């Protein structure tokens, strides 16, 4: 089987004898350079595809290349200066309210969206990536959502959170506005699956939680946010497109809300923040199927601070707890960062392949 076929069969929860291995949002330019055999920064896009072949990767759930921001971090520079008002530079929750009041109405949003073009563009991007990877890697992409994390980037954390307390109905309108945009996009994705034959899976999520739990009240989220998010992704659920949700921080207080959306899988699992991986792999989706699992070698403990043997043990644990036939993808919890020893990265991919084959056989 080609790598693309291995990954798709894995996500379809079929009996596969070859392991599915995620690219792990690799931001380690020295490792990428080693994998490509040349300086990553001199030819980043082509080096990325060389890395996929070198490491034996067969799934990319989010096309991401380290850019200048990551390069600045590696050089020890400050990535950006603090902006208390977000990139829009608003002042206080009143500034958030004013920005929401300027949003276009639903009719304008619908009128300006071209579903046929969006579907074709979405499929073309995915197929172009897979062609460049010689069909050895399955690419899946993002999907439309009610936007939570965009709000704090746009207006700043304090302004955004205060607006939730002071103007919850206005925040409900903001989440509805972004949910409508996302719903239209999801209709286009469903069309791309039906008309252009791309894989019926999507991946993304919202950074709602810190290590201590949700950064906003679960009660507020259940009243104003989650209903909009659920409405937004209905076109995907109805079309049978499997949603793999990225779990950030301690998601336990809102885990049931995420499952209630109808997601087919989860990725992440920050065990250092109270998420129990062994509990996650025992869960079923609302449709009654085992959840697809992308996990679970930690990028904050095992990868940067563990030994090669620690990495190998974590790889084996990830396979063993998940078991066979549920759609398990060996993955990091999040981005593999530059402080990670290269030998640990090499051990992850090499042992993932060798132990994965042994386990699945």
Secondary structure as the mmCIF struct_conf table of DSSP 4:
data_model
#
loop_
_struct_conf.conf_type_id
_struct_conf.id
_struct_conf.beg_label_comp_id
_struct_conf.beg_label_asym_id
_struct_conf.beg_label_seq_id
_struct_conf.end_label_comp_id
_struct_conf.end_label_asym_id
_struct_conf.end_label_seq_id
HELX_RH_AL_P HELX_RH_AL_P1 UNK A 3 UNK A 11
TURN_TY1_P TURN_TY1_P1 UNK A 12 UNK A 13
BEND BEND1 UNK A 17 UNK A 18
STRN STRN1 UNK A 20 UNK A 21
STRN STRN2 UNK A 22 UNK A 22
TURN_TY1_P TURN_TY1_P2 UNK A 24 UNK A 25
HELX_RH_AL_P HELX_RH_AL_P2 UNK A 29 UNK A 36
TURN_TY1_P TURN_TY1_P3 UNK A 37 UNK A 37
BEND BEND2 UNK A 38 UNK A 38
HELX_RH_3T_P HELX_RH_3T_P1 UNK A 40 UNK A 42
BEND BEND3 UNK A 43 UNK A 43
HELX_RH_AL_P HELX_RH_AL_P3 UNK A 44 UNK A 55
TURN_TY1_P TURN_TY1_P4 UNK A 56 UNK A 56
STRN STRN3 UNK A 59 UNK A 60
BEND BEND4 UNK A 61 UNK A 62
HELX_RH_AL_P HELX_RH_AL_P4 UNK A 68 UNK A 74
TURN_TY1_P TURN_TY1_P5 UNK A 75 UNK A 76
BEND BEND5 UNK A 79 UNK A 79
TURN_TY1_P TURN_TY1_P6 UNK A 84 UNK A 89
HELX_RH_AL_P HELX_RH_AL_P5 UNK A 92 UNK A 101
TURN_TY1_P TURN_TY1_P7 UNK A 102 UNK A 102
BEND BEND6 UNK A 103 UNK A 103
HELX_LH_PP_P HELX_LH_PP_P1 UNK A 104 UNK A 105
HELX_RH_AL_P HELX_RH_AL_P6 UNK A 106 UNK A 111
TURN_TY1_P TURN_TY1_P8 UNK A 112 UNK A 112
HELX_RH_AL_P HELX_RH_AL_P7 UNK A 115 UNK A 132
TURN_TY1_P TURN_TY1_P9 UNK A 133 UNK A 135
BEND BEND7 UNK A 136 UNK A 137
STRN STRN4 UNK A 138 UNK A 139
STRN STRN5 UNK A 141 UNK A 141
BEND BEND8 UNK A 148 UNK A 148
HELX_RH_AL_P HELX_RH_AL_P8 UNK A 149 UNK A 155
HELX_RH_AL_P HELX_RH_AL_P9 UNK A 157 UNK A 166
HELX_RH_AL_P HELX_RH_AL_P10 UNK A 168 UNK A 196
BEND BEND9 UNK A 200 UNK A 200
STRN STRN6 UNK A 201 UNK A 204
STRN STRN7 UNK A 209 UNK A 210
TURN_TY1_P TURN_TY1_P10 UNK A 211 UNK A 212
STRN STRN8 UNK A 213 UNK A 214
BEND BEND10 UNK A 215 UNK A 216
HELX_RH_AL_P HELX_RH_AL_P11 UNK A 218 UNK A 220
HELX_RH_PI_P HELX_RH_PI_P1 UNK A 221 UNK A 225
HELX_RH_AL_P HELX_RH_AL_P12 UNK A 226 UNK A 232
TURN_TY1_P TURN_TY1_P11 UNK A 233 UNK A 233
HELX_RH_AL_P HELX_RH_AL_P13 UNK A 234 UNK A 238
TURN_TY1_P TURN_TY1_P12 UNK A 239 UNK A 240
HELX_LH_PP_P HELX_LH_PP_P2 UNK A 241 UNK A 241
STRN STRN9 UNK A 242 UNK A 246
HELX_LH_PP_P HELX_LH_PP_P3 UNK A 247 UNK A 247
BEND BEND11 UNK A 249 UNK A 249
HELX_RH_3T_P HELX_RH_3T_P2 UNK A 252 UNK A 254
HELX_RH_AL_P HELX_RH_AL_P14 UNK A 255 UNK A 260
TURN_TY1_P TURN_TY1_P13 UNK A 261 UNK A 262
BEND BEND12 UNK A 264 UNK A 264
STRN STRN10 UNK A 265 UNK A 267
HELX_RH_3T_P HELX_RH_3T_P3 UNK A 271 UNK A 273
TURN_TY1_P TURN_TY1_P14 UNK A 274 UNK A 274
HELX_RH_AL_P HELX_RH_AL_P15 UNK A 277 UNK A 280
TURN_TY1_P TURN_TY1_P15 UNK A 281 UNK A 282
STRN STRN11 UNK A 284 UNK A 284
TURN_TY1_P TURN_TY1_P16 UNK A 286 UNK A 287
BEND BEND13 UNK A 288 UNK A 289
STRN STRN12 UNK A 290 UNK A 290
HELX_LH_PP_P HELX_LH_PP_P4 UNK A 291 UNK A 291
STRN STRN13 UNK A 292 UNK A 297
TURN_TY1_P TURN_TY1_P17 UNK A 299 UNK A 301
HELX_RH_AL_P HELX_RH_AL_P16 UNK A 302 UNK A 305
BEND BEND14 UNK A 306 UNK A 306
HELX_RH_AL_P HELX_RH_AL_P17 UNK A 308 UNK A 322
BEND BEND15 UNK A 324 UNK A 326
STRN STRN14 UNK A 328 UNK A 332
BEND BEND16 UNK A 333 UNK A 334
HELX_LH_PP_P HELX_LH_PP_P5 UNK A 335 UNK A 337
TURN_TY1_P TURN_TY1_P18 UNK A 338 UNK A 339
BEND BEND17 UNK A 340 UNK A 340
HELX_RH_AL_P HELX_RH_AL_P18 UNK A 342 UNK A 360
#
